[in-house]
């Protein structure tokens, strides 16, 4: 089995383990965010073209208002991407975005319990560990912003060549605390890791 395929298998296997778990997370919105993330980004392995095609086929409503779109795909030079409103099972807002330059797929939640969401996120990535793959924590930080407390957790699943996927969890203790006042409380993101350059 090729190394990247092994990483893909590991992530999908971990997802299967989680889907077999009984429902009943401590926060409904956190569970919805996690399931939307796994059903969109993870299931399509972060392939931007496939996610865009799925969003079109599903007739998701695009987010076009400039300030809202910038919150999801960035506003700096070279920032390009798309974002959509995900169907909500309640009155809360959930969004999906892709960033072209970094090949990142993300799901965003207006309101969700950070502790519950982080537990689900961390469990999925941790359980992707298999022989031939490495799960590592790249960043695990808690800090205070001008409007509240925030969490940043970045984990990677990779093969021996360094090829694989990076998963990022960002959350504030309240809506807008991490995201500069934007109506977002947390996000789960996935991007492809490139293999390490071979020594000359």
PyMOL commands that set and color helices and strands:
alter all, ss='L'
color gray80, all
select helices_A, chain A and resi 3-19+28-42+48-57+66-73+114-126
alter helices_A, ss='H'
color red, helices_A
select strands_A, chain A and resi 61-62+81-86+94-99+104-109+134-144+149-158+164-172+186-193
alter strands_A, ss='S'
color yellow, strands_A
deselect
rebuild
show_as cartoon
